[in-house]
Amino acid sequence: MLHTFLNCLKIPDLRRRILFTVGLLVVYRIGGQITVPGVDVTVLREYFSGTGNTLFGIYDMFVGGAFTRGTIFALGIMPYISASIILQLLGAVIPYFQKLQREGQEGQKKITQYTRYGTVFLAAAQSYGVSFFLSTIKGPATGMGAVVNPGIGFTLQTILTITTGTIFIMWLGEQITERGIGNGISLIIFIGIVAELPFAIRSEWR
């Protein structure tokens, strides 16, 4: 397997695609460490310390731990996946979307455009929910709030920051698909799960 991988690196175009994909995945992981401004990471860590086997823990696994750290990539690529599923369902019941699905490449371009719009809408709505949720979090031991200065300013800032982060992840996925190797969205989900795997194993061992 290692020999095959080394042979792949000898092909210039393939090597460029592999390095491009790895580079964008590294960017994704770096963004998953940048906390939303105004959030106390210590309180978040204390609050989410026992949520590994809950719904929060499962969701956090898919976004590479970005949710429980309150980062700018807290929603991950999930709004894009949700928008894609919604468009697929609409194609089964609404004639206009059924027509687009039958139009081939041109129809697919329009569906992709609508998916992007849906992603922005869902990300904005979900980031509002995240901002409200963060404002309600208090550390079990200290009683301190996770948000330093809650209010309308923090809410708007969080909506803008997380929505922009989701759009950026969507762009990364599309760039990997177009200029890298494999399906960008699938790779982003995969790298998020793999990044959290060592911590999950350590938690189960304990």
LINRA-V89919 format. One line per field, one symbol per residue. psi: psi as a letter, one per 30 degrees, with the letter a starting at -180 (. if undefined). Layout:
BEGIN
psi=???
END
This chain:
BEGIN
psi=eeeeeeeeffjeeeeeeeeeeeeeeeeeeefffjkkkgkjeeeeeeegfggegaeeeeeeefghgfeffhlfgefbgeeeeeeeeeeeeefffkeeeeeeffgbeeeeeeeeeeeeeeeeeeeeeeeeeeeeeeffkkkeefgkkfkeilaeeeeeeeeeeeeeeeeeeeeeeeeeeefbkajeeeeeeeeeeeefeeeeeeeee.
END
